[in-house]
Amino acid sequence: MLTFLLWLLLLFCCWPLALLALVLYPFVWLLLLPFRILGIAVDGVLGLLRGVVLLPARALGAVRSR
């Protein structure tokens, strides 16, 4: 909602720039999509490594610190 209100403010102040932002947004989203997918993959690999490293402690019954 805040993004929409900021866009309306931009539309009021400088409508050509707001229309250009509206047109370019899908292209920027598509350009950044591979980086999001890469981030998800890296997060999964790091989670797997964390699980493998902490497995012996969990098997021995170590208490989790919160």
C-alpha positions in Angstrom: 0.0 0.0 0.0 2.9 2.4 0.8 4.5 1.7 -2.5 1.2 2.5 -4.3 0.9 5.8 -2.3 4.5 6.7 -3.2 3.7 6.0 -6.8 0.6 8.2 -6.7 2.8 11.0 -5.1 5.3 10.6 -7.9 2.4 10.6 -10.4 1.2 13.9 -9.0 4.6 15.5 -8.9 6.1 14.2 -12.2 3.7 12.1 -14.3 6.2 11.2 -17.1 8.6 9.7 -14.6 5.8 7.8 -12.9 4.6 6.3 -16.2 8.2 5.4 -17.1 8.6 3.6 -13.7 5.3 1.8 -14.3 6.5 0.6 -17.7 10.1 -0.4 -16.6 9.0 -2.2 -13.4 8.3 -5.6 -15.0 11.6 -5.5 -16.8 13.5 -4.8 -13.6 11.6 -7.6 -11.9 12.6 -10.0 -14.6 16.2 -8.8 -14.5 16.4 -9.5 -10.7 14.6 -12.8 -10.8 17.8 -15.0 -11.3 19.4 -13.3 -8.3 16.3 -14.2 -6.2 16.5 -17.8 -7.4 20.2 -17.9 -6.6 19.5 -16.6 -3.1 17.0 -19.3 -2.4 19.4 -21.9 -3.6 22.3 -20.6 -1.5 20.0 -20.4 1.5 19.0 -24.0 1.0 22.7 -25.2 0.7 23.7 -23.3 3.8 20.7 -24.7 5.7 21.8 -28.2 4.6 25.4 -27.6 5.7 24.2 -26.2 9.1 22.1 -29.3 9.6 25.0 -31.6 8.8 27.4 -29.8 11.1 24.9 -29.7 14.0 23.7 -33.3 13.5 26.3 -34.8 16.0 25.3 -32.4 18.7 21.6 -33.1 18.2 22.3 -36.8 18.2 24.0 -36.5 21.5 21.1 -34.5 23.0 22.6 -31.0 23.2 20.1 -28.4 24.4 19.3 -25.6 21.9 20.0 -22.1 23.0 17.3 -19.6 22.2 
